[in-house]
Amino acid sequence: MWLVPLDEFRSGLLKDLQSGARVSAFFAVPELEGSQLHAVLADGMAGEFRWWITRVGDAYPALTPECPQFHWFERELFEQWEIRPEGHPWLKPIRFQRSYGSPDAPEILPSVTDFFAVEGEEIHEVAVGPVHAGVIEPGHFRFQCHGEEVFHLEISLGYQHRGIERAVMCGPDKRTIHLIETLAGDTSIGHATAYCQALEALAGVQPSGESEVWRAIALELERLANHTGDLGALANDVGYLPTASYCGRIRGDFLNMTALICGNRFGRRLVRPGGLGVGIGPEVVVELRKRLDQASVDARSAIDLLWLTPSVRARFENTGRISAETALEIGLVGPAARASGLERDARREFKAGVYRDIVFTPPTQPDGNVQARAWVRWLELQQSISLIRQLLDRVEQGYSSACGAAALDLAPNAAVVSVVEGWRGEICHVAMTDSQGRFRSYKIVDPSFHNWMGLALALRNQQISDFPLCNKSFNLSYCGHDL
């Protein structure tokens, strides 16, 4: 962690990024005069983070023109703190929230803003959302088209903004863990684990080995449920109903396994600072192994049909391609990055818990299209089943007690970075405490924050009818982005 002058901050950041690091978090912390800018870079090859800090007033030279990974972060920074990145190419809100420094300002309505426009003969604009035909989250998509071909897609979010980062300030308290668990409903375990790791590091607490095993099992079950659901949804989007129908039910089987462990299908109440929030008996291990064996057979039967069907492959291949170069440039994470050939996986890069002594290689694909993103999910699904079986061997005998602490005493004037490989990709929580050991700043970066630009670029030069398929191949979180 370095506090340096702005010029050194800028040159150091860009040098690290050119050497292969990526932006995990970028945010401001207000001071009596001006603000501190914090940039947390992840160096996966070295397995370490680099934390750069500088002081700025109400403006600084934008980083986005030289490093597009900062594009979304700098828009967020300006929206939240009114710190202007001068020279940013498209400085507009990402959540349409009031500035933290102007809480009494008039309400800002989502998507009431200027949109990028293409001019020319036969150019037309298509607006989709925020209300959609399916039961999905709200988001607005603005297409610039020539006939059926998409020249440009602009994505406007913010309809789900709840103010979670501000709500956890001055915590932690009794409600904080519940806010974290509902940050992105389908990633309750991922975000709860990142939060608990941060608190344990600040408090100097090491959870028990059994707790770490069950956290990892729950994380892999969360991955299984969502990857299975995504593959079924992709099948549905190309009209292939056998896989679509079965995967919906099998996804429920994986969710019910999580409920078997802790009583909640989304894993709420399981992960708690210091350990677990529930006790888990040996009979759960026996039943979980039985259910996992059956669900793995069912998943293979249903999903293998996809790869054997020419009409499905014809729609998946050559659709929504993101090259490895583009994925690197914009900072993709998770299956979307691995489907473009990038070996990015926080479980292997920043080993924590049981992942320190589990050897595995995250699957990758070189093509970066819908087929690659679907295939990576299928390979990860099989890998997660194998990992859970290994982990169950460690807890085959005995009872795992509820060992979470009611409260932890956090170190004052301290800061930590906590990362977890959620099913969408890298989840990053950055916690900073004040002199009383309370949260001075708590920054949350959901993997969707990195990947929405990837969806926009995947639609370039595609048919507009490919949008539902491309969208589902990323399956990003609206509420995880909007916080």
C-alpha positions in Angstrom: 0.0 0.0 0.0 1.6 3.3 -1.2 0.4 6.9 -0.7 2.2 8.7 -3.5 1.9 11.9 -5.6 -0.7 11.9 -8.4 1.9 11.6 -11.2 3.6 8.6 -9.5 0.2 7.1 -8.8 -0.7 7.3 -12.5 2.6 6.1 -13.9 2.8 3.2 -11.3 -0.8 2.1 -12.0 -0.3 2.0 -15.8 3.1 0.2 -15.4 1.5 -2.5 -13.3 -1.4 -2.9 -15.6 0.9 -3.2 -18.6 2.7 -5.9 -16.7 -0.4 -8.0 -16.5 -2.2 -6.8 -13.4 -5.9 -5.9 -13.5 -8.2 -3.5 -11.7 -10.1 -5.1 -8.8 -11.4 -1.9 -7.1 -11.1 1.8 -7.6 -12.8 4.2 -5.2 -12.5 7.4 -3.2 -12.4 8.0 0.5 -13.2 11.6 1.6 -10.8 13.6 3.8 -11.2 17.0 5.5 -9.7 18.6 2.3 -10.1 16.7 -0.9 -10.2 12.9 -1.2 -8.0 9.9 -1.3 -8.1 7.8 -4.5 -7.6 4.1 -3.9 -6.7 1.6 -6.7 -6.5 -2.1 -5.9 -4.8 -4.1 -8.6 -4.8 -7.9 -8.7 -1.7 -9.6 -10.0 -2.8 -13.2 -10.5 0.6 -14.5 -11.7 2.3 -13.3 -8.5 -0.8 -14.0 -6.3 -0.7 -10.6 -4.7 -2.5 -7.2 -4.7 -1.0 -3.8 -5.2 -2.7 -1.0 -3.5 -2.0 2.5 -4.8 -3.3 5.7 -3.0 -3.1 9.4 -3.9 -4.8 12.6 -2.9 -6.9 14.6 -5.3 -9.2 17.7 -5.2 -12.3 17.9 -7.4 -10.6 16.7 -10.6 -7.7 14.6 -12.0 -6.6 13.4 -15.4 -8.7 10.5 -16.5 -7.1 7.0 -16.6 -9.7 5.6 -19.0 -8.1 6.8 -22.3 -5.0 4.9 -21.5 -6.6 1.9 -19.7 -10.3 1.1 -20.6 -10.6 -1.0 -17.4 -11.2 2.3 -15.6 -14.1 3.3 -17.8 -16.9 2.1 -15.5 -15.0 2.9 -12.3 -14.4 6.5 -13.2 -18.0 7.1 -14.1 -19.0 5.6 -10.7 -16.4 7.8 -9.0 -17.8 11.0 -10.6 -21.3 10.0 -9.8 -20.7 9.2 -6.1 -18.2 11.9 -5.2 -18.3 14.5 -8.0 -14.5 14.0 -8.6 -14.2 14.7 -12.3 -11.8 12.5 -14.4 -10.9 15.1 -17.0 -10.7 13.6 -20.4 -13.1 10.7 -19.8 -14.7 9.9 -23.1 -18.3 9.2 -21.9 -18.8 10.7 -18.4 -22.4 9.9 -17.4 -24.1 8.1 -14.5 -24.0 4.3 -14.1 -26.6 4.1 -11.3 -28.3 7.5 -11.3 -27.8 8.0 -7.6 -27.4 11.3 -5.7 -23.8 12.3 -5.0 -22.7 11.3 -1.5 -21.7 15.0 -1.0 -25.2 16.3 -2.1 -27.8 14.1 -0.4 -30.5 16.7 -0.7 -30.1 17.2 -4.4 -33.1 16.5 -6.6 -33.8 12.8 -7.4 -32.1 11.5 -10.5 -34.3 9.2 -12.6 -32.6 6.2 -14.2 -31.9 6.5 -17.9 -33.0 10.1 -18.1 -29.8 11.1 -19.9 -28.2 11.4 -23.3 -27.4 8.3 -25.3 -24.8 7.6 -27.9 -26.4 8.0 -31.4 -25.3 6.9 -34.8 -26.3 9.1 -37.8 -26.8 8.1 -41.4 -29.2 6.7 -43.9 -31.2 3.6 -42.8 -29.8 3.9 -39.3 -32.5 3.3 -36.6 -32.6 3.0 -32.9 -34.2 0.2 -30.8 -34.9 0.7 -27.1 -35.5 -2.3 -24.9 -36.5 -2.3 -21.2 -36.3 -1.6 -18.4 -39.5 -3.7 -18.3 -38.9 -6.9 -20.1 -41.0 -9.8 -21.3 -39.6 -12.3 -18.9 -39.5 -12.3 -15.1 -36.0 -10.7 -14.9 -34.3 -7.7 -13.4 -34.8 -4.2 -14.9 -32.2 -2.7 -17.3 -32.4 -0.5 -20.3 -30.6 -1.4 -23.6 -30.3 1.1 -26.5 -29.3 -0.4 -29.9 -28.0 1.6 -32.9 -28.8 -0.6 -35.9 -28.4 -0.7 -39.6 -31.2 -3.0 -40.7 -30.8 -6.0 -38.4 -27.1 -5.4 -37.7 -26.1 -3.8 -34.4 -23.5 -1.1 -34.7 -23.5 -0.2 -31.0 -25.3 -1.2 -27.8 -25.4 1.1 -24.8 -26.5 -0.4 -21.4 -28.1 1.8 -18.8 -28.7 0.4 -15.3 -29.4 1.7 -11.8 -33.0 0.6 -11.4 -32.0 -1.7 -8.5 -29.9 0.8 -6.6 -30.5 0.4 -2.8 -27.5 2.1 -1.3 -25.9 -0.9 0.3 -22.3 0.5 0.4 -23.5 3.5 2.4 -25.8 1.3 4.6 -22.9 -0.8 5.9 -20.8 2.3 6.8 -19.9 2.7 10.5 -20.6 -1.1 10.9 -20.4 -3.9 11.2 -23.6 -4.4 13.2 -26.4 -7.0 13.4 -27.9 -6.2 10.1 -24.7 -5.9 8.0 -24.4 -9.6 7.2 -28.1 -9.7 6.0 -27.5 -6.7 3.7 -24.5 -8.5 2.3 -26.4 -11.8 1.7 -29.1 -9.9 -0.2 -26.7 -7.8 -2.3 -27.1 -10.2 -5.2 -29.6 -12.9 -4.3 -28.1 -15.6 -6.5 -24.6 -15.0 -5.0 -25.5 -14.9 -1.3 -22.7 -17.4 -0.4 -20.1 -15.7 -2.5 -20.6 -12.2 -1.1 -21.1 -13.5 2.5 -17.8 -15.4 2.2 -16.0 -12.3 0.9 -17.4 -10.2 3.8 -16.6 -12.7 6.5 -13.0 -13.2 5.2 -12.6 -9.4 5.4 -13.8 -9.3 9.0 -11.8 -12.2 10.1 -8.6 -10.6 8.6 -9.4 -7.4 10.4 -10.0 -9.2 13.7 -7.1 -11.6 13.4 -9.5 -14.6 13.6 -8.9 -17.9 11.8 -12.1 -20.0 11.2 -11.9 -23.7 11.8 -10.9 -26.1 9.1 -14.4 -27.6 9.1 -15.9 -24.2 8.6 -13.7 -23.5 5.6 -14.6 -26.9 4.1 -18.4 -26.2 4.3 -17.9 -22.7 2.9 -16.2 -24.1 -0.1 -18.9 -26.8 -0.5 -21.5 -24.1 -0.4 -19.6 -21.9 -3.0 -19.4 -24.9 -5.4 -23.1 -25.7 -4.9 -23.9 -22.1 -5.8 -21.8 -22.5 -8.9 -23.5 -25.7 -9.8 -27.0 -24.3 -9.4 -26.4 -21.2 -11.5 -24.3 -22.8 -14.2 -27.0 -25.5 -14.6 -29.7 -22.8 -14.8 -27.7 -20.8 -17.3 -27.2 -23.8 -19.6 -31.0 -24.5 -19.5 -31.7 -20.8 -20.2 -29.3 -20.8 -23.2 -31.1 -23.9 -24.5 -34.4 -22.2 -24.1 -33.2 -19.1 -26.0 -32.5 -21.2 -29.1 -35.7 -23.2 -28.7 -34.2 -26.5 -27.5 -36.7 -27.5 -24.9 -35.4 -30.9 -23.7 -32.3 -29.4 -22.0 -34.2 -26.3 -21.0 -36.9 -28.3 -19.2 -34.6 -30.7 -17.4 -32.1 -28.0 -16.3 -34.7 -26.0 -14.5 -35.5 -29.0 -12.3 -31.8 -30.0 -11.8 -31.0 -26.4 -10.8 -33.6 -26.9 -8.1 -31.9 -30.1 -7.0 -28.6 -28.2 -6.4 -30.4 -25.4 -4.5 -32.1 -28.0 -2.3 -28.7 -29.4 -1.4 -27.8 -26.0 -0.1 -31.1 -26.0 1.8 -30.2 -29.4 3.3 -27.0 -27.9 4.7 -28.4 -24.7 6.3 -32.2 -24.5 5.7 -32.1 -21.9 2.9 -31.9 -22.6 -0.8 -29.7 -19.6 -1.4 -27.3 -20.3 1.5 -28.4 -17.5 3.8 -27.5 -18.0 7.5 -24.7 -20.5 6.7 -21.6 -18.3 6.4 -20.9 -16.1 9.5 -17.8 -14.2 10.7 -15.6 -16.6 12.5 -17.1 -19.8 11.0 -20.6 -21.1 10.4 -24.1 -20.0 11.5 -25.5 -23.5 11.7 -24.4 -26.9 12.9 -24.1 -29.7 10.4 -24.5 -33.3 11.4 -22.9 -36.4 9.7 -26.3 -37.5 8.3 -26.2 -34.4 6.1 -23.0 -35.5 4.5 -24.5 -38.9 3.7 -27.6 -37.4 2.1 -25.7 -34.7 0.3 -23.4 -37.3 -1.3 -26.4 -39.3 -2.4 -28.2 -36.3 -3.9 -25.0 -35.1 -5.6 -24.4 -38.4 -7.3 -28.0 -38.4 -8.7 -27.9 -34.8 -9.8 -24.6 -35.2 -11.6 -26.0 -38.1 -13.7 -29.1 -36.1 -14.5 -27.1 -33.0 -15.4 -24.9 -35.0 -17.8 -27.9 -36.6 -19.5 -29.7 -33.3 -20.0 -26.7 -31.1 -21.0 -25.0 -33.6 -23.3 -28.0 -33.2 -25.6 -26.9 -29.6 -26.3 -23.5 -30.5 -27.7 -25.1 -33.3 -29.9 -27.6 -31.1 -31.6 -26.4 -29.3 -34.8 -29.1 -26.6 -34.6 -27.9 -25.6 -31.1 -24.3 -25.5 -32.1 -25.1 -23.5 -35.2 -26.6 -20.8 -33.0 -23.9 -20.9 -30.3 -20.9 -20.8 -32.6 -19.8 -17.5 -34.2 -22.2 -15.5 -32.0 -21.1 -12.8 -29.6 -17.4 -13.2 -29.8 -15.0 -11.4 -27.4 -11.3 -11.8 -28.3 -8.7 -12.4 -25.7 -7.2 -9.0 -26.5 -10.5 -7.2 -25.9 -11.2 -9.3 -22.7 -7.8 -8.2 -21.3 -8.3 -4.6 -22.3 -11.7 -4.2 -20.6 -10.9 -6.4 -17.6 -13.3 -9.3 -18.0 -13.5 -11.8 -15.1 -15.0 -15.2 -14.4 -16.4 -17.6 -17.0 -16.6 -14.8 -19.6 -12.9 -14.2 -19.3 -12.0 -17.9 -19.3 -14.1 -18.4 -22.4 -11.9 -15.9 -24.1 -8.8 -17.7 -23.1 -7.8 -15.8 -20.0 -6.8 -18.0 -17.0 -8.4 -15.9 -14.3 -9.7 -17.6 -11.2 -9.4 -16.2 -7.7 -9.5 -19.7 -6.2 -6.2 -20.5 -7.8 -4.6 -17.0 -8.0 -5.4 -15.8 -4.4 -5.7 -19.1 -2.6 -7.8 -18.9 0.6 -9.4 -21.5 2.9 -9.3 -25.0 1.5 -8.4 -23.8 -1.9 -4.8 -23.5 -0.6 -4.3 -27.3 -0.9 -6.7 -28.3 -3.7 -5.0 -28.7 -7.1 -7.2 -27.9 -10.1 -6.9 -26.1 -13.4 -9.8 -23.7 -14.3 -11.1 -24.6 -17.7 -10.6 -22.2 -20.6 -11.7 -21.9 -24.2 -10.1 -19.8 -26.9 -13.1 -18.7 -29.0 -14.8 -16.2 -26.8 -18.3 -16.8 -28.3 -21.6 -18.1 -26.8 -20.5 -21.7 -27.4 -17.3 -21.1 -25.5 -19.1 -19.4 -22.6 -21.6 -22.3 -22.5 -18.8 -25.0 -22.7 -16.8 -23.4 -19.9 -19.8 -23.5 -17.7 -20.2 -27.2 -18.5 -16.6 -28.0 -17.7 -16.8 -26.0 -14.4 -20.0 -27.8 -13.5 -18.2 -31.1 -13.7 -15.2 -29.7 -11.9 -17.3 -28.4 -9.0 -18.9 -31.8 -8.6 -15.4 -33.4 -8.3 -14.3 -30.7 -5.8 -17.4 -31.2 -3.6 -16.8 -35.0 -3.5 -13.2 -34.3 -2.4 -14.4 -31.9 0.3 -17.1 -34.3 1.6 -14.3 -36.8 2.2 -12.9 -34.4 4.7 -16.0 -34.1 6.8 -17.4 -37.7 6.4 -17.2 -38.3 10.1 -18.3 -36.0 13.0 -20.4 -33.0 13.6 -19.5 -29.5 12.4 -20.7 -27.0 15.0 -22.1 -23.5 14.6 -19.0 -21.5 15.5 -19.7 -18.1 14.1 -19.0 -15.2 16.5 -21.7 -12.9 17.6 -19.3 -9.9 17.0 -15.6 -9.5 16.2 -13.4 -6.7 17.4 -11.8 -5.2 14.3 -8.4 -3.7 14.3 -8.5 0.2 14.2 -7.1 2.1 11.2 -6.6 -1.0 9.2 -7.5 -2.1 5.6 -8.0 -5.4 3.9 -8.8 -6.8 0.5 -11.0 -9.9 0.3 -11.6 -11.8 -2.9 -13.8 -14.8 -3.7 -14.3 -16.6 -7.0 -18.1 -16.4 -7.3 -19.9 -18.3 -10.0 -19.9 -15.1 -12.2 -16.2 -14.3 -11.4 -14.1 -12.3 -9.0 -16.0 -10.8 -6.0 -13.9 -8.1 -4.3 -14.6 -6.5 -0.9 -12.3 -3.7 0.4 -12.8 -2.8 4.0 -11.1 0.1 5.9 -11.6 0.9 9.5 -11.4 4.1 11.5 -9.8 4.7 14.9 -12.7 2.9 16.6 -12.5 -0.2 14.5 -15.7 0.7 12.6 -16.0 0.8 8.8 -14.6 4.0 7.5 -15.1 2.7 3.9 -16.5 -0.5 2.5 -16.2 -1.0 -1.2 -18.0 -3.8 -3.0 -17.2 -4.9 -6.6 -19.5 -7.6 -8.0 -18.1 -9.4 -11.1 -20.9 -8.0 -13.2 -19.4 -4.5 -12.7 -16.4 -5.7 -14.8 -18.4 -7.6 -17.4 -21.3 -5.4 -18.6 -19.1 -3.7 -21.1 -18.2 -7.2 -22.4 -21.9 -7.8 -23.3 -22.1 -4.4 -25.1 -19.0 -5.3 -27.2 -20.2 -8.8 -27.9 -23.2 -7.4 -29.8 -21.2 -5.3 -32.2 -21.8 -6.4 -35.8 -24.3 -9.1 -34.6 -27.9 -9.5 -35.5 -30.2 -7.8 -33.0 -32.0 -11.1 -32.7 -28.8 -12.5 -31.1 -29.2 -10.2 -28.1 -31.2 -12.5 -25.8 -28.7 -15.3 -26.5 -25.6 -13.1 -25.9 -27.2 -11.6 -22.8 -27.9 -15.0 -21.3 -24.4 -16.3 -22.1 -23.1 -13.6 -19.8 -26.1 -13.6 -17.4 -24.9 -10.6 -15.4 -26.4 -9.3 -12.2 -28.4 -6.0 -12.3 -28.7 -5.7 -8.5 -25.1 -6.8 -7.9 -24.0 -4.0 -10.2 -26.5 -1.4 -8.8 -25.8 -2.2 -5.1 
